[in-house]
């Protein structure tokens, strides 16, 4: 064999090794995470399955060390970003709760099973789905009521659920709470410009100053610009939460690469196709009186779903019981960046 041929083969082999290295690392990390996630308690529950909800097969991930524990239904944000990817950092929660992650229409494994159906990307339809999911879980576990935790744009689904069917829920737990989307974005733009200016970041200031001061004129690209600069310059966590999310997504033990692809597709497409809907969101339009205990666990310095409006809204809430907890050292995704603090607050609800 000629020296040229040997060199070519060596180059191809080296390239193949480099290309395979990330997949090998992914396989190792998936195995490690599977071991860390193992539940082998006598009354434990580990289920991942499709349930027909609203005539559509929708994915539920259900995990807990004792199926007699309270059921905690997690309503994800995004609006198309299932929070089951955070399972490794929520492992301790599964000692106290049966944690249920639901992939909504247009998201995650529900999208993978059914494809993208733009006509079904509707918050009103998702509220109806969520109520049906709650009824299913109540029957499945023989519990009269379950807990509901809604995060970020999950607020737009979770809050109407407890307003319409308080009989299904022990309590509502809001986090990364959106109050009024237009006002949140208006204030968020100003807040981020101030931080960027203080840091001497002229590029970021210029990018945000190019946006109209009235978010009602924005398109989804404009909104994405606000998100990019706000999260990227977060004084508490920076992009750490998003970085963690994508690392966990790539190493989720039960996720194939096709599942990863479906998650990413839902993340982008749901955001783009539902933009006009979520920009109309105003929690106060539902009223501020609730028939279930109301808990708000918010990052003490959330630069995405701003802390101050959420606290102001909480002050207006009338409920049988209510509690506000500001999570120290946390911004957006406070449940996942500070899971121990968040669990401590959740356990007061459990009791």
N, C-alpha and C positions, 0 to 999 in steps of 0.2 A: 504494500500500500504506500502511495506516495506521501511525502511529508505534507503536501498541500491538503490531501484528503484527510490525513490525521488531524491537521490543524482545524479543518472544517468540522470534523466530527466532534473534536474537543470543544469547539465554540458552541455547537448545537447542544452538547451535553451540559455545558456550563449554563447556557440560557435556560434549558429545561429545569436545571436545579434551582436557579433563581426564581423561575416562575412557580415551581412546586413548593418553594419554601413557605410562602404565606398560607398555602393550603395545609401543609404539614403542621404549621403552628396552630392554625384554626382547629385542626383535628385534635391536637393535644389539649388546647384550651377547652374545647367542647367536652372532652372526656373528664377533665378536671372539674368543670362546672357541673357535669352530670353527677359526679361523686359528691360534690358539695351540696347538691340539691336533693339528694336521696332522702326520702321519707319512708321509714320502716316501722313506725309506731303501730301498735295493734289496731287502733281505730283511725289510722291516717287515711287520707284520700288524695289520690293523684289521678286526675282525669283530664284528658284533652279530647274534645269531640265536637262534632257539629250537632246543633239543635235547630229544628225548624222554627224560626221566629218570623212572624209576618209573612209566611209563605216562602221564606228564603232560608237556606242552610247557613247558620252563623256559628262562628267558632267560640267555644268557651274553654278556657284553661282554669282548672279548679285544683287547688292544692292546700293542704292543711294537715297538721299532726293529729287532730282530733275532730272528726266530723260533727261532734256535738258542740264545738265552739261556734260562736256567732259567725254567720256568713257575711263577708265584706265584699260587695260588688263594686269593682273599680271601673268608673266610666272615664275612658281616656280622652285626651285632648288631641290637638293636631291641626284640624279635626280628624285626620286619618292616621294617627300614630299610636297604635296599641301599646299599652304600658307593660305588657307581659315581658318585654325585653328586660325590664328592670328586676325580674324575679330573683337573680342572685343577690342583689343588695337588699331585698325584702325578705330574705330567708327567715329572719327572726320573727317576722310578722306571722308566719305560718304556725308558730307555736301557740298563738293566741286567737287566731282567726282562720276560718276557711276562706282563702283569698281567691276571688273569681275575677279573671280578666276576660273581657268580652270584646272581640274584634267586630266593630260595627260595619255596616254596609260601606263598601268602598275602602276597606282597610284590612291589612294583614291577610290572614288565612281566609277570611270571609270573601275578600276580593279574589284571592287565588281560586277559590271554589266556584264563584259565580261570575267572575270577570267584572270589568268596570261598567256599571250601569248609571250613567250620569243622571238619568231621570229619577233615580232612587237616592241621590245624594241630597237629602232633604232633612233638616233638623226635626221638623214635625213628625216625619215618619220614624226617625230614630228615637224620639220620645216614646212613641207607641211601641216600638220594638223593646225599648228598655223596660217598660212596664211588663211586657210579656216575659222578658228574661227574669225579672224579679219574681213574677208569679211562678215561673218554672223552678227557680231555685228554692223558693219557699216550700213548694211541694216536694222537690227532690230531697231536701234535707229535713222535712217535717218540722220546719220552724215557722212560727206564726208571722214573724217579721225579720227582715234582714237590714244590715247597715248599708248605706250608699255613700261612696266617696267619689266625688267628681272633681277632676283636675283640669285647669286651664279651659280650653274650649269644651271640655266635658261638662262645664257649668251650664252650657246652652242646652244640654240634654238632661242633666241630672236635676237641675232646679225645677223645671216643669214636671218631672217625674214625681217628686215628692209633693208638689202642690196638688197634683191631680189625684194621686193615690197614696195619701199618708198612711192608710191602713196597711200598706205593704212594708213600711220601713220603721226600724227602731229609731233611726236618727239620720240626719243629713250631715255629711262632713265635706265642706268645701275647701279647696286649696288652689293656689295659683288662680285666684278668683277674678273673673271678668265681671265688672259692674255694667259699664256703658262703653261699648267698643270705640265709638267715635271720640268720646272724651278721653278714654284711656290712651288712644293713639296721639291725640293732640298734646296731652301732657307728657306722654312718653317721648315724643319728638323733642320737646323743649328740654326735658330732663337730660336726654342724651347729648344734645348740643352743649348744654352747660358743662357736662362732664368732659366732653371732648375738648371744648375750649380751654378748660382748666388744665387739661393734659397737654395742650399745645398741638392737638391733632387737627391740623388744618384740613386735611383731606376728608376726614369724617364730618367736620363741621360743614364743609362745602357740599358734601353729598346730601346731608339732611336739610340744609338751607335751600337746596333746589326743590325740595318737596313743598307743595302747597301747605300753608298753615292749617287749612281745613281738610282733615282726612276724608271727608265725604267726596272729595274730588280724586282720591287716590285710586290707582288700579293695584292689582296684586303685586306687581313688581315694586311699586312704591312702598307698599306695606312690608315687603321683603327687605327693602333697604333699611327701613326703621328697625326691623328685627335683627338684621345683620350687625348694625352698629351698636344697638342696645345690648345684645347678648355678648358681642365680641369685646365690649369694654365694661362689662359688668364688674363693679368694684369688689363684689363678694366672691364670685366663682368664675368669672370670665366665661369662656366657652367650655368649661370643664364638664358641665352637665350634658351638653350635646356630644362632646367627645366620648364621655362614658357611655351614652346611649348607643352610639354607633359601634363602639367596641363590643358592647354586650349583644347588639344585634347580630354581629358577625360570628359570635361564639355561642349563641343560644343552642343548648344541646339538642333540642328537637327540631331545629330549623335546618332545612336544606338550603342550598343556594337559591333555589326557586322560591322558597319562603322569604328569604332576604330580599329578593327582587320584588316580590309582591308587596312586602312591607314598604319598601322605598317608593314603589309606584303609588301606593295609596297615600303615602306621606305627601307627595307632590301634587298628585291629581286632585285629591280631596280639598287641599288648600286652594288650588286654582279654581276649581269648579264651585266651591262653596263660599268664595270670597264675599260676594255681595250679600249672601245670607248672614254670615257672621258679623259683617260690618254694621248690620242693623240691630245687633243685640243690645238690649237694655233690660237688665235684671229687674229694675224697679217697675217695669211695665207689668210684671207678674204680681206686684204687690210685695209687701215685706212682712206679711203675717203668715206664719207656718204652724201647722198642727202637729209637727214632730220636733224633737230637740234639734237645735241648729248649732253646728260647730264650724268655726272658721280657723283653719291652721294655715297661716300665710308666712312666707319668707319675710323676715324683718326688713329686708331691703330688696324687694322684687322690682326689677327694672323692666319687666315685660308686662305682667298683670300688676299694675302699680299697687303698692301696699296701702298708701293713704286712702285712695277711693274705696278699697275693700274694707278698711277699718271704719270709714264713714258709713258705708252701707250696713255693716254689722250693727252699728249703733242704732239703726232704724229698725232692725229686725225684732219682731215680737214672736216669741215661741215659748212652749212649755218650759224649756230650759235652753240656755245658750251659753257658749263660751268662746272666747277669742284667745288663741295662742299664737304669738309671733315667734317663729323659729329662728333662733340666733344663728348667725353665720350663713344664712341662706338667702337666695334670691328665688328665681323661678325654678321649678322642679324641686321644691324644698323637701318633698317626701323622699326623693331619691338621692339628694345630696346630703341630707341629714336624717337618714332613716331611723336611727335610734331615738333622736328627739321626737320625731313624728310618731313613732310607735308608743312612746311614753304618753303622748297626748291621746292617741287612739285608745289606749288601755283605760283611760278615764271614761271614755264613751262606752267601752265594753262592759265596764262594771256598773 
